């Protein structure tokens, strides 16, 4: 009981540390004091403004001075005027355009514009090209003509001089084809998973519900909390952040069954946990998105489309039900799906690694150091904490391995399909980054474990075979007949039921 309380308090402490770190970051940032400018800048564009990848967009900003021919000294204190110099042109201002994330988008053409107070109004044109899907901020920095250009000045950080930009991909026919084929393969895989389930084995596992219950709690309590802590701590793009959180709330992946077998775990428990978590995701995944998801995905301009997510999730869960029905009513058809499912999985992996990489090569350009760190942390903490919880509840070694594997391996196909079909804007593309990055790191410790376990089994088997051969040789020697030498002619006489005669 004390161990259970200790574990619960440890989880609370982890979440508290994540939240405290975030609050310190927010509290530590001080808001600059903005000095009013002698002119206003307006635009007819609506923001967030959408820029298409690899296309040039023109943003026109209109400026108008409050009062024509007004000296700058009327707007800047005398002590600040000295900092700019005493012989500057009082009627000329410089506006510099910049982007905070130049790998998402870049400015083309002029970046620095000169405006003069003798012309009470005019316009400037900013050209922006999208590089990768995501969000960036366009800032216009206003300075007196002989002032020092620095984005740390109060004018550069004026709230009404920053404009949000969305960069979206122009979807090609290959993108549509990739989505359709991926959805079809995921559906067929789920049908095969449902058809492969042995209900008798599942019933026998559920008669001892402690292990499946531990696995379910690890899958839908520990993993979402880990994903929330990661998403809330790392300063990532909102779409990537939501992708990590949705991945943490996803059910277990079917690959866990194979890894459980290779690592010497309880395969029956693994299959049971995978099916239970798949059906439970229909209610628990939207629940987490509706609660902590609103904190993670707090963009202010885009809301989580819960209805679309629920419908998409329903479309993924129903095929598993179809597989169960086929197993009961049409066993021959179910057997065909079971035989074909391994080939479908291989086809899906090959399809993703070829067509998927070609159609979504942008994902690899968005894999920053923070994204890779978050992608590795999520499954690795899942393996560690899943095994720890099973150990605390005194499960045997086989079940500990199974629960750890089931907790850390997530079904990456579900968040990819779910968010691609549900989100709009750049987030439908950037949300794919998290599952793909996590899928790259998840197998690493598992493969190390498989190599260790299989090597140990091989050496033990080899040692056992050698021992068996030695015992067999020793036994054969014991069963060999006695050899007797004749004293007269040194001829060997073998004492046997049939004696040799000369």
C-alpha positions as CSV (number, residue, x, y, z in Angstrom):
1,X,0.0,0.0,0.0
2,X,2.9,2.4,0.8
3,X,4.5,1.6,-2.5
4,X,1.2,2.5,-4.3
5,X,0.9,5.8,-2.5
6,X,4.6,6.5,-3.2
7,X,4.0,5.9,-6.9
8,X,0.9,8.1,-7.0
9,X,2.7,11.0,-5.3
10,X,5.6,10.5,-7.7
11,X,3.3,11.0,-10.6
12,X,1.9,14.1,-9.0
13,X,5.4,15.4,-8.4
14,X,6.3,14.9,-12.1
15,X,3.3,16.8,-13.3
16,X,3.9,19.6,-10.7
17,X,7.6,19.9,-11.9
18,X,6.5,20.3,-15.5
19,X,3.9,22.9,-14.6
20,X,6.2,24.8,-12.3
21,X,8.9,24.9,-14.9
22,X,6.4,26.3,-17.4
23,X,5.1,28.9,-15.0
24,X,8.6,30.1,-14.2
25,X,9.3,30.5,-17.9
26,X,6.2,32.5,-18.3
27,X,6.7,34.6,-15.1
28,X,10.3,35.2,-16.0
29,X,9.5,37.0,-19.2
30,X,8.8,40.7,-18.7
31,X,6.6,42.7,-20.9
32,X,8.2,45.6,-22.7
33,X,6.9,49.1,-22.4
34,X,5.8,50.3,-25.8
35,X,6.3,53.9,-27.0
36,X,3.6,55.2,-29.3
37,X,4.7,55.8,-32.9
38,X,3.9,59.0,-34.8
39,X,2.2,57.0,-37.5
40,X,-0.2,54.0,-37.8
41,X,0.2,50.9,-40.0
42,X,-2.8,49.1,-41.3
43,X,-3.5,46.4,-43.8
44,X,-6.6,45.0,-45.6
45,X,-5.4,41.4,-45.1
46,X,-7.0,39.2,-42.4
47,X,-4.7,37.4,-40.0
48,X,-3.6,34.7,-39.5
49,X,-2.7,35.0,-43.1
50,X,-2.1,31.8,-45.1
51,X,1.0,31.5,-47.2
52,X,1.2,28.5,-49.6
53,X,4.4,26.5,-49.6
54,X,6.9,27.4,-52.4
55,X,4.7,30.4,-53.5
56,X,5.3,34.1,-53.1
57,X,2.6,36.1,-51.2
58,X,2.4,39.9,-51.2
59,X,1.4,41.7,-48.1
60,X,0.7,45.4,-48.5
61,X,0.7,47.6,-45.4
62,X,-0.5,51.2,-45.4
63,X,1.0,53.8,-43.2
64,X,-0.3,57.2,-42.2
65,X,1.2,59.8,-39.9
66,X,-0.9,61.2,-37.2
67,X,0.0,64.8,-38.0
68,X,2.0,65.7,-41.1
69,X,5.4,67.2,-40.6
70,X,5.5,66.5,-36.9
71,X,9.0,66.4,-35.4
72,X,10.1,63.2,-33.8
73,X,11.0,65.3,-30.7
74,X,7.3,65.5,-30.0
75,X,7.2,61.8,-29.6
76,X,10.5,60.9,-28.0
77,X,11.8,62.1,-24.7
78,X,14.8,64.4,-24.8
79,X,17.1,61.8,-23.0
80,X,16.1,59.2,-25.6
81,X,16.8,61.6,-28.5
82,X,20.4,61.8,-27.4
83,X,20.7,58.1,-27.7
84,X,19.8,58.3,-31.4
85,X,22.1,61.2,-32.1
86,X,21.6,65.0,-32.3
87,X,21.9,65.5,-36.0
88,X,19.4,62.9,-37.4
89,X,16.7,63.6,-40.0
90,X,13.7,64.3,-37.9
91,X,11.2,63.4,-40.6
92,X,12.4,60.0,-41.8
93,X,11.7,56.6,-40.3
94,X,12.9,53.1,-41.1
95,X,10.6,50.0,-41.0
96,X,12.4,46.6,-41.0
97,X,10.5,43.4,-41.7
98,X,11.6,40.1,-40.2
99,X,10.3,36.6,-39.5
100,X,10.9,34.8,-36.2
101,X,11.2,31.4,-37.9
102,X,13.0,31.8,-41.2
103,X,13.0,28.0,-41.9
104,X,9.2,28.1,-42.0
105,X,9.0,31.1,-44.3
106,X,11.4,33.7,-45.7
107,X,11.2,37.2,-47.0
108,X,11.8,38.0,-50.6
109,X,12.8,41.4,-52.0
110,X,13.2,44.4,-49.8
111,X,13.2,44.0,-46.0
112,X,14.0,47.6,-45.0
113,X,11.7,50.4,-46.0
114,X,12.1,54.2,-45.6
115,X,9.1,56.4,-44.9
116,X,9.1,60.2,-44.7
117,X,6.8,62.4,-42.6
118,X,6.6,64.9,-45.5
119,X,4.4,62.3,-47.2
120,X,1.5,61.8,-44.8
121,X,0.6,58.4,-46.1
122,X,1.8,55.6,-48.3
123,X,2.3,51.9,-48.4
124,X,5.0,49.2,-48.2
125,X,5.0,45.8,-49.8
126,X,6.4,42.7,-48.1
127,X,6.9,39.5,-50.1
128,X,6.8,36.2,-48.2
129,X,7.6,32.7,-49.4
130,X,6.5,29.6,-47.5
131,X,9.2,26.9,-47.0
132,X,7.6,24.4,-44.6
133,X,4.2,23.9,-43.1
134,X,3.8,25.7,-39.7
135,X,3.4,29.0,-38.0
136,X,5.6,32.1,-38.0
137,X,5.4,35.7,-36.9
138,X,6.0,38.7,-39.2
139,X,7.3,41.7,-37.3
140,X,7.6,45.3,-38.5
141,X,10.3,47.2,-36.6
142,X,10.0,51.0,-36.7
143,X,13.1,53.2,-35.9
144,X,14.2,56.8,-36.6
145,X,16.4,56.9,-39.6
146,X,19.7,57.3,-37.7
147,X,18.7,55.2,-34.7
148,X,20.4,51.8,-34.1
149,X,18.6,49.0,-35.7
150,X,17.9,46.5,-33.0
151,X,14.9,44.2,-32.4
152,X,15.4,44.7,-28.7
153,X,14.0,48.3,-28.7
154,X,10.5,49.1,-27.5
155,X,9.3,50.1,-31.0
156,X,10.3,46.7,-32.5
157,X,8.2,44.9,-30.0
158,X,5.0,46.9,-30.5
159,X,2.0,44.5,-30.2
160,X,0.2,46.0,-33.2
161,X,3.3,45.5,-35.4
162,X,3.3,41.7,-35.3
163,X,1.3,39.5,-37.7
164,X,0.7,35.8,-37.6
165,X,1.3,33.7,-40.7
166,X,0.3,30.2,-41.5
167,X,2.3,28.2,-44.1
168,X,0.3,25.4,-45.7
169,X,1.2,22.8,-48.3
170,X,-0.6,22.7,-51.6
171,X,-1.9,19.2,-51.6
172,X,-1.0,17.2,-54.7
173,X,-2.7,14.1,-56.1
174,X,0.0,12.0,-54.5
175,X,-1.0,13.4,-51.1
176,X,-4.6,12.4,-51.6
177,X,-3.6,9.0,-52.9
178,X,-1.3,8.5,-49.9
179,X,-4.1,9.4,-47.4
180,X,-6.6,7.0,-49.1
181,X,-4.2,4.1,-49.3
182,X,-3.0,4.6,-45.7
183,X,-6.5,4.7,-44.4
184,X,-7.4,1.6,-46.3
185,X,-4.3,-0.3,-45.0
186,X,-5.1,0.8,-41.4
187,X,-8.7,-0.4,-41.7
188,X,-7.6,-3.8,-43.2
189,X,-5.0,-4.2,-40.4
190,X,-7.7,-3.6,-37.8
191,X,-10.1,-6.1,-39.4
192,X,-7.3,-8.6,-39.3
193,X,-6.5,-7.8,-35.7
194,X,-10.2,-8.4,-34.8
195,X,-10.3,-11.6,-36.7
196,X,-7.1,-12.9,-35.1
197,X,-8.4,-12.5,-31.5
198,X,-9.0,-15.8,-29.8
199,X,-12.0,-14.9,-27.6
200,X,-11.5,-18.0,-25.4
201,X,-7.9,-16.9,-24.6
202,X,-9.2,-13.4,-24.0
203,X,-11.8,-14.7,-21.6
204,X,-9.2,-16.7,-19.7
205,X,-7.1,-13.5,-19.3
206,X,-10.0,-11.4,-18.2
207,X,-10.8,-14.0,-15.5
208,X,-7.6,-12.7,-13.9
209,X,-8.3,-9.0,-14.5
210,X,-5.5,-7.4,-12.5
211,X,-2.9,-7.5,-15.2
212,X,-5.2,-6.2,-18.0
213,X,-6.5,-3.5,-15.6
214,X,-2.9,-2.4,-14.8
215,X,-2.1,-2.3,-18.5
216,X,-5.2,-0.2,-19.3
217,X,-4.4,2.3,-16.5
218,X,-0.8,2.6,-17.8
219,X,-2.0,3.1,-21.3
220,X,-4.6,5.7,-20.6
221,X,-3.4,7.4,-17.4
222,X,0.4,7.3,-17.3
223,X,1.0,7.8,-21.1
224,X,-1.4,10.8,-21.5
225,X,0.2,12.4,-18.4
226,X,3.7,11.8,-19.8
227,X,2.6,13.2,-23.2
228,X,1.0,16.2,-21.4
229,X,4.2,17.0,-19.5
230,X,6.3,16.7,-22.6
231,X,3.9,18.8,-24.8
232,X,3.5,21.5,-22.1
233,X,7.2,21.8,-21.4
234,X,8.7,21.9,-24.9
235,X,8.1,25.0,-26.9
236,X,7.0,23.3,-30.1
237,X,4.7,24.2,-33.0
238,X,1.0,23.7,-31.8
239,X,0.4,21.1,-34.5
240,X,3.5,19.1,-33.4
241,X,2.5,19.5,-29.7
242,X,-1.0,18.2,-30.3
243,X,0.5,15.3,-32.3
244,X,2.6,14.3,-29.3
245,X,-0.4,14.5,-26.9
246,X,-2.7,12.5,-29.3
247,X,0.0,9.9,-29.6
248,X,0.3,9.6,-25.8
249,X,-3.5,9.1,-25.7
250,X,-3.6,6.5,-28.5
251,X,-4.1,2.7,-27.8
252,X,-1.4,0.1,-28.0
253,X,0.1,-0.9,-31.3
254,X,-0.2,-4.3,-32.9
255,X,3.6,-4.5,-33.1
256,X,3.6,-5.0,-29.3
257,X,2.4,-8.6,-29.7
258,X,5.5,-9.5,-31.8
259,X,7.9,-7.8,-29.5
260,X,6.2,-9.4,-26.5
261,X,6.8,-12.8,-28.0
262,X,10.4,-12.1,-28.9
263,X,11.1,-10.7,-25.4
264,X,9.6,-13.7,-23.7
265,X,6.4,-12.0,-22.5
266,X,2.8,-13.1,-22.1
267,X,1.5,-13.0,-25.7
268,X,-2.1,-13.8,-24.6
269,X,-2.1,-10.8,-22.2
270,X,-0.5,-8.6,-24.9
271,X,-3.2,-9.4,-27.4
272,X,-5.9,-8.9,-24.8
273,X,-4.5,-5.5,-23.7
274,X,-4.2,-4.3,-27.4
275,X,-7.8,-5.1,-28.1
276,X,-9.1,-3.6,-24.9
277,X,-7.1,-0.4,-25.4
278,X,-8.3,-0.1,-29.0
279,X,-12.0,-0.2,-27.9
280,X,-11.3,2.0,-24.9
281,X,-9.7,4.6,-27.1
282,X,-13.1,5.4,-28.5
283,X,-14.1,7.1,-25.3
284,X,-10.8,7.9,-23.5
285,X,-8.9,9.5,-26.4
286,X,-11.6,12.2,-27.0
287,X,-11.9,12.6,-23.2
288,X,-8.2,13.5,-22.9
289,X,-8.3,15.8,-25.9
290,X,-11.4,17.6,-24.4
291,X,-9.7,18.1,-21.1
292,X,-5.9,18.5,-21.1
293,X,-5.9,18.8,-24.9
294,X,-7.4,22.3,-24.6
295,X,-4.4,23.3,-22.5
296,X,-1.9,21.8,-24.9
297,X,-3.5,23.1,-28.1
298,X,-4.3,26.6,-26.8
299,X,-3.6,28.5,-30.0
300,X,-6.5,31.0,-29.8
301,X,-7.2,30.8,-33.5
302,X,-7.9,27.1,-34.1
303,X,-10.0,24.8,-31.9
304,X,-9.9,21.0,-31.6
305,X,-12.6,19.5,-33.9
306,X,-14.0,17.0,-31.4
307,X,-16.8,15.8,-33.7
308,X,-14.4,15.1,-36.6
309,X,-12.0,13.3,-34.3
310,X,-14.8,11.1,-32.8
311,X,-16.1,10.2,-36.3
312,X,-12.6,9.4,-37.6
313,X,-11.9,7.3,-34.5
314,X,-15.2,5.5,-34.9
315,X,-14.1,4.6,-38.5
316,X,-10.9,3.1,-37.2
317,X,-12.5,1.1,-34.3
318,X,-15.4,-0.4,-36.3
319,X,-13.1,-2.5,-38.5
320,X,-11.9,-4.4,-35.4
321,X,-15.5,-5.1,-34.5
322,X,-16.1,-6.3,-38.1
323,X,-13.1,-8.7,-37.6
324,X,-14.7,-10.1,-34.5
325,X,-18.0,-10.7,-36.3
326,X,-16.2,-12.4,-39.2
327,X,-14.5,-14.7,-36.7
328,X,-17.8,-15.8,-35.2
329,X,-20.0,-15.9,-38.3
330,X,-17.7,-16.4,-41.2
331,X,-14.6,-18.2,-40.0
332,X,-13.2,-19.0,-43.5
333,X,-13.2,-15.3,-44.4
334,X,-11.7,-14.4,-41.0
335,X,-8.9,-16.9,-41.6
336,X,-8.1,-15.2,-44.9
337,X,-7.7,-11.9,-43.1
338,X,-5.6,-13.5,-40.4
339,X,-3.3,-15.0,-43.1
340,X,-3.1,-11.8,-45.0
341,X,-2.6,-9.4,-42.1
342,X,1.2,-9.9,-41.8
343,X,1.5,-9.2,-45.5
344,X,-0.7,-6.1,-45.1
345,X,1.5,-4.8,-42.3
346,X,4.7,-5.4,-44.4
347,X,3.0,-3.6,-47.3
348,X,2.1,-0.7,-45.1
349,X,5.6,-0.3,-43.8
350,X,7.1,-0.4,-47.3
351,X,4.4,2.0,-48.5
352,X,5.1,4.5,-45.8
353,X,8.9,4.2,-46.2
354,X,8.7,4.8,-50.0
355,X,5.6,6.8,-51.1
356,X,5.1,8.2,-47.6
357,X,8.6,9.6,-47.3
358,X,8.4,11.0,-50.9
359,X,5.0,12.6,-50.3
360,X,5.9,13.9,-46.8
361,X,9.6,14.7,-47.0
362,X,8.9,18.0,-45.1
363,X,8.5,16.0,-41.9
364,X,12.3,15.4,-41.8
365,X,13.0,19.1,-42.1
366,X,10.8,19.8,-39.0
367,X,12.7,17.3,-36.9
368,X,14.6,19.7,-34.6
369,X,16.6,18.6,-31.5
370,X,13.7,19.3,-29.2
371,X,11.3,17.3,-31.4
372,X,13.7,14.3,-31.4
373,X,14.2,14.6,-27.6
374,X,10.4,14.6,-27.0
375,X,10.0,11.7,-29.5
376,X,12.4,9.5,-27.6
377,X,11.2,10.6,-24.1
378,X,7.6,9.6,-24.6
379,X,8.0,5.8,-25.4
380,X,11.1,5.3,-23.1
381,X,9.3,6.7,-20.1
382,X,6.3,4.6,-21.0
383,X,8.5,1.4,-21.0
384,X,10.1,2.4,-17.7
385,X,6.9,3.5,-15.8
386,X,4.8,0.7,-17.2
387,X,7.3,-1.9,-15.9
388,X,7.6,-0.1,-12.6
389,X,3.8,-0.1,-12.0
390,X,3.6,-3.8,-12.9
391,X,6.5,-4.5,-10.4
392,X,4.7,-2.4,-7.7
393,X,1.6,-4.5,-8.1
394,X,3.7,-7.7,-7.8
395,X,3.2,-9.1,-11.3
396,X,5.5,-11.9,-12.4
397,X,8.4,-11.3,-14.7
398,X,6.5,-12.3,-17.9
399,X,3.6,-9.9,-17.1
400,X,6.0,-7.1,-16.2
401,X,7.7,-7.4,-19.7
402,X,4.3,-7.5,-21.4
403,X,2.8,-4.5,-19.6
404,X,6.0,-2.4,-20.1
405,X,6.0,-3.2,-23.9
406,X,2.3,-2.5,-24.2
407,X,2.6,0.8,-22.4
408,X,5.5,2.2,-24.4
409,X,4.3,1.1,-27.9
410,X,1.6,3.3,-29.3
411,X,-0.5,2.8,-32.4
412,X,1.1,5.6,-34.5
413,X,-1.4,5.1,-37.4
414,X,-4.4,6.2,-35.3
415,X,-3.1,9.8,-34.4
416,X,-1.7,10.2,-38.0
417,X,-5.0,9.4,-39.7
418,X,-7.1,11.0,-36.9
419,X,-5.4,14.4,-37.0
420,X,-4.9,14.5,-40.8
421,X,-8.6,14.0,-41.3
422,X,-9.7,16.3,-38.5
423,X,-7.5,19.3,-38.4
424,X,-7.2,22.2,-40.8
425,X,-4.5,24.6,-41.8
426,X,-0.8,23.7,-41.3
427,X,-1.6,21.6,-38.2
428,X,-3.0,18.8,-40.3
429,X,0.5,18.4,-41.7
430,X,2.7,19.3,-38.7
431,X,0.7,16.9,-36.4
432,X,2.2,14.0,-38.4
433,X,5.7,14.9,-37.2
434,X,5.3,13.6,-33.6
435,X,4.1,10.1,-34.5
436,X,6.7,9.6,-37.2
437,X,9.5,10.8,-34.9
438,X,8.4,8.6,-32.1
439,X,8.1,5.6,-34.4
440,X,11.8,6.1,-35.2
441,X,12.9,5.9,-31.6
442,X,10.5,3.3,-30.1
443,X,12.1,0.2,-31.6
444,X,15.6,1.0,-30.5
445,X,15.5,-0.3,-26.9
446,X,13.1,-3.1,-27.9
447,X,15.6,-4.4,-30.6
448,X,18.4,-4.2,-28.0
449,X,16.3,-6.3,-25.7
450,X,15.3,-8.7,-28.4
451,X,19.0,-9.2,-29.4
452,X,19.9,-9.8,-25.7
453,X,17.0,-12.2,-25.0
454,X,17.4,-14.2,-28.2
455,X,21.2,-14.4,-27.8
456,X,20.8,-15.6,-24.3
457,X,18.2,-18.2,-25.4
458,X,20.5,-19.3,-28.2
459,X,23.5,-19.7,-25.9
460,X,21.4,-21.6,-23.3
461,X,20.0,-23.9,-26.0
462,X,23.5,-24.4,-27.4
463,X,24.8,-25.2,-23.9
464,X,21.9,-27.5,-23.3
465,X,22.6,-29.3,-26.6
466,X,26.3,-29.7,-25.7
467,X,25.3,-31.0,-22.3
468,X,22.9,-33.4,-23.9
469,X,25.5,-34.6,-26.4
470,X,28.0,-35.1,-23.6
471,X,25.5,-37.1,-21.6
472,X,24.6,-39.2,-24.7
473,X,28.2,-39.9,-25.4
474,X,28.8,-40.9,-21.8
475,X,25.8,-43.2,-22.0
476,X,27.0,-44.7,-25.2
477,X,30.3,-45.4,-23.6
478,X,28.7,-47.2,-20.7
479,X,26.7,-49.4,-23.1
480,X,29.8,-50.4,-25.2
481,X,30.7,-54.2,-24.9
482,X,33.8,-55.3,-23.0
483,X,37.0,-56.2,-25.1
484,X,39.1,-59.2,-24.1
485,X,42.5,-60.1,-25.6
486,X,43.4,-63.8,-26.3
487,X,46.7,-64.6,-24.5
488,X,47.9,-66.9,-27.4
489,X,47.5,-65.0,-30.6
490,X,46.5,-61.5,-29.5
491,X,43.2,-61.8,-31.3
492,X,40.5,-59.6,-29.8
493,X,37.6,-61.6,-28.6
494,X,34.5,-59.6,-28.0
495,X,32.3,-60.8,-25.2
496,X,28.9,-60.7,-26.9
497,X,26.0,-63.0,-27.3
498,X,27.6,-64.2,-30.6
499,X,31.3,-64.9,-30.1
500,X,33.7,-64.6,-32.9
501,X,35.3,-67.8,-34.0
502,X,38.6,-68.3,-35.8
